[in-house]
Amino acid sequence: MAGYHMLMILSEVDGEFAKPEGKVIVNYLKSAFPFRVDLDREVAELSALPKEDYFLHFNNSMNDFYEDSTEKERNDFLKLAVMMVKADKKITTEENKYLKELFFAWDSDHEE
């Protein structure tokens, strides 16, 4: 669910939820959860989250995802996050801030 939370926050930080972003999220859910998932609680939690708490919640989700994932899963998620942010054909300053946070937090995965 941490990945879902991060994608939803990324889709909302620019103040506009675009249909192409929604498609990326749906595809993520289908691939990450081949079984039926009840998102009511997750949607309620995210809907109640004040915008000023997005960054903190994003960081918490990012850390949860890191703890429960492999390096490959993190790399795949990073690519997906970039694809989702680019889905509406623009990357805002706010979206870029969140993407950078992901890349910097998981940077040790990219060192060779």
Residue, then its C-alpha position, 0 to 999 in steps of 0.5 A: m500500500a505504501g507504493y499506492h500512497m506515494l503515487m496518489i500523493l504524487s498525482e495530487v501535489d500539483g493540485e490536479f489529478a489527471k486521467p493519465e495519472g489515474k491510469v498509471i495508478v490503476n496499472y500499478l495496482k493490477s500488477a502489484f496486487p493480482f488479487r482484489v484489494d479493498l482500497d476504501r480505507e486507503v482512499a479515506e486516509l488519503s482524502a483526510l490528509p491535509k495537503e501540508d502533511y503530504f510530504l511527511h506522509f510521502n516520506n513515511s510511505m517511502n520508508d515503508f516501501y523501502e523496508d518491504s522491497t527489493e532493489k529491483e522493486r524500488n528501481d521499477f517503482l522509481k521508473l513508474a513514479v517518473m512515468m506517472v508524473k510525466a503522464d500529464k505532459k508536465i512536471t511541476t516544481e512540487e512533483n519534482k521535489y517529491l521525485k527527488e526525495l525518492f531518488f535521494a532516499w534510495d540513492s545507495d541502490h544506484e551506486e556501483 
